Amino acid sequence: MKYEKLIYGLGSMVVIAGAIMKTLHLPYANAILFVGFMGTSFFQTWLVTQLKKRIKELERKS
């Protein structure tokens, strides 16, 4: 995928920002951590399904 590193980087930035906010006891830190973790996990799940489809396509060709 073309923007895989960018999406992972943005997800990591959100998680790190949430962790810093949690350390500083700022409001909404839990929500930001949750959004960061869930976003990256959903993206990773979607990416794995795309890769499985691609593997099946390549297996059919050979």
C-alpha positions as semicolon CSV with decimal commas, in nm:
position;residue;x (nm);y (nm);z (nm)
1;M;0,000;0,000;0,000
2;K;0,124;0,344;-0,090
3;Y;0,050;0,530;0,235
4;E;0,110;0,250;0,485
5;K;0,403;0,417;0,660
6;L;0,218;0,748;0,678
7;I;-0,089;0,593;0,839
8;Y;0,121;0,398;1,090
9;G;0,317;0,715;1,166
10;L;0,002;0,918;1,228
11;G;-0,139;0,645;1,451
12;S;0,184;0,634;1,648
13;M;0,181;1,011;1,687
14;V;-0,173;1,000;1,828
15;V;-0,079;0,725;2,073
16;I;0,235;0,909;2,187
17;A;0,040;1,233;2,228
18;G;-0,220;1,049;2,437
19;A;0,051;0,894;2,652
20;I;0,214;1,232;2,712
21;M;-0,124;1,383;2,796
22;K;-0,193;1,094;3,035
23;T;0,140;1,152;3,208
24;L;0,058;1,522;3,246
25;H;-0,294;1,439;3,372
26;L;-0,459;1,640;3,096
27;P;-0,824;1,583;3,006
28;Y;-0,930;1,348;2,723
29;A;-0,602;1,155;2,735
30;N;-0,786;0,822;2,760
31;A;-1,000;0,906;2,459
32;I;-0,699;1,002;2,250
33;L;-0,515;0,683;2,347
34;F;-0,824;0,480;2,262
35;V;-0,864;0,646;1,922
36;G;-0,495;0,596;1,841
37;F;-0,489;0,230;1,936
38;M;-0,820;0,147;1,770
39;G;-0,733;0,335;1,453
40;T;-0,405;0,155;1,407
41;S;-0,559;-0,183;1,493
42;F;-0,843;-0,134;1,242
43;F;-0,593;-0,032;0,976
44;Q;-0,374;-0,331;1,050
45;T;-0,674;-0,566;1,033
46;W;-0,779;-0,418;0,700
47;L;-0,424;-0,447;0,568
48;V;-0,402;-0,815;0,667
49;T;-0,728;-0,892;0,485
50;Q;-0,597;-0,716;0,174
51;L;-0,276;-0,917;0,189
52;K;-0,469;-1,243;0,228
53;K;-0,675;-1,159;-0,080
54;R;-0,359;-1,084;-0,274
55;I;-0,200;-1,413;-0,165
56;K;-0,508;-1,607;-0,280
57;E;-0,495;-1,430;-0,617
58;L;-0,129;-1,520;-0,661
59;E;-0,192;-1,882;-0,559
60;R;-0,466;-1,912;-0,822
61;K;-0,233;-1,783;-1,095
62;S;0,037;-2,039;-1,027
